[in-house]
Amino acid sequence: MVKREKKLTEIIRKLKSLSNEKGIEGMAKFGIIPEKTFGVSIPNLRKIAKEIGKDHEIAKKLWELNIRETRILASMVDEPDSVKEEQIDEWVKEFDYWEICDQVCQNLFIHTKFAYKKAIEWSGKEEEFVKRAGFALMAWLAFKDKEADNERFEEFFPIIKREAKDNRNFVKKAVSWALRQIGKRNFYLNKKGIEIAKEIQRINSKSAKWIARDVLKELTSQEVKKRIKEKYSS
């Protein structure tokens, strides 16, 4: 216990030494508005996380400090196999801006055994950043889970279509992100993603039409077709 407390003190001292007022101002311009922050960059946080190493107990302590940097570090150093469902359900409820949502989903949640379950469950929630977390999980899983079969992602299509009418900025962007990432996995999912986007386009909703435009622009591009072709010919 004493050793961990000392470690926490050292981490905070390190974060304070990297404090950056301009960084805080820059984050605010992009809608990153935590209640408490030192303005430390993500690359620097990754370096600190590497120094800390994986430690489930330290991760929980870092999260409790409720500072932007300590919470992102918590997601970087936690041990996915030690994370219980109750923990991620508690953490997701405390997301209050998009960066913490996306970082924790990317760094930790997608590596837990609950990832696919929570992607479906959270995407139906009303809270803005809980719902975003559901779609962020879909996007990160599509990007990082190389072994998953197509059926895993086809399960998400009806949900994506259902939630395309949500006009909240951070939700609609995440819905688009999820569908675009799924549609970039392979030619089959690309075709299916385009079909879903065209169905969404016919929904009488501003957000749905925005999502459809955003998705179709990317998934029908020559750049994406070329990238998929290269991935499967290499």
Residue pairs with C-beta under 8 A, 6 or more apart in sequence:
4 55
4 57
4 58
4 61
7 52
7 58
8 58
8 61
8 62
8 65
11 48
11 52
11 62
11 70
11 73
12 65
12 70
14 48
15 38
15 40
15 48
15 67
15 69
15 70
16 38
18 38
18 40
18 44
19 38
19 39
19 40
20 38
20 39
20 40
20 41
21 39
22 39
23 39
23 40
23 41
24 37
24 38
24 39
26 39
27 33
27 37
27 39
27 99
31 97
31 98
31 170
32 68
32 97
32 98
32 99
33 97
34 67
34 68
34 96
34 97
34 99
34 100
35 66
35 96
36 66
36 67
36 68
37 67
37 68
37 69
38 67
38 68
38 69
40 69
42 72
42 103
45 69
45 72
45 73
45 76
46 76
48 73
49 73
49 76
49 77
52 58
52 73
52 77
53 77
54 77
54 78
54 79
55 77
55 78
55 79
56 78
56 79
56 82
56 83
58 77
59 73
59 74
59 75
59 77
59 78
59 79
60 74
60 78
60 87
62 70
62 71
62 73
62 74
62 77
63 70
63 71
63 74
63 91
65 71
68 99
68 100
71 100
71 104
72 100
72 103
72 104
72 107
75 103
75 104
75 106
75 107
75 108
75 109
76 107
76 108
78 108
80 108
80 111
80 112
80 113
83 108
83 112
85 114
88 108
88 109
88 112
88 114
88 118
91 104
92 104
92 109
92 118
92 122
92 129
92 130
92 133
93 127
93 130
95 101
95 104
95 129
95 130
95 132
95 133
96 129
97 129
98 129
98 132
98 170
101 129
101 132
101 133
101 136
101 170
102 136
104 133
105 133
105 136
105 137
105 140
106 136
106 140
109 115
109 118
109 133
109 137
110 137
110 140
110 141
110 144
110 145
115 137
115 141
116 137
116 141
116 152
116 155
118 133
118 134
118 137
119 134
119 135
119 137
119 138
119 141
119 156
120 134
120 155
120 156
120 159
121 134
122 130
122 131
122 133
122 134
122 137
123 131
123 134
123 135
123 138
123 159
123 163
124 131
124 134
124 159
124 163
125 131
125 134
128 168
128 170
128 171
129 170
131 163
131 166
131 171
131 174
132 170
132 171
132 174
134 159
134 174
135 160
135 163
135 171
135 174
135 175
135 177
135 178
136 174
136 177
136 178
138 153
138 156
138 160
138 178
138 181
138 182
139 174
139 177
139 178
139 180
139 181
139 182
140 181
141 148
141 152
141 153
142 153
142 178
142 181
142 182
142 184
142 185
143 181
145 152
150 185
150 186
150 188
150 189
153 182
153 185
153 189
154 189
154 192
156 178
156 182
157 182
157 192
157 196
160 175
160 178
160 179
160 196
160 200
161 196
161 199
161 200
161 203
163 171
163 175
164 172
164 175
164 200
164 203
164 205
164 207
164 208
164 211
164 212
165 203
165 205
165 207
165 208
166 172
166 175
166 207
167 205
167 206
167 207
172 207
172 210
172 211
175 211
176 210
176 211
176 214
176 215
179 193
179 196
179 197
179 211
179 215
179 219
180 193
180 214
180 215
180 218
180 219
182 189
182 193
183 189
183 190
183 192
183 193
183 194
183 197
183 215
183 218
183 219
183 224
184 190
184 218
184 219
184 224
184 227
184 228
185 228
186 228
186 231
186 232
187 228
187 232
190 219
190 224
190 225
190 228
193 215
193 219
194 215
194 216
194 219
194 220
197 211
197 212
197 215
197 216
197 219
198 212
198 216
200 208
200 209
200 211
200 212
200 215
201 208
201 209
201 212
201 213
201 216
203 209
218 224
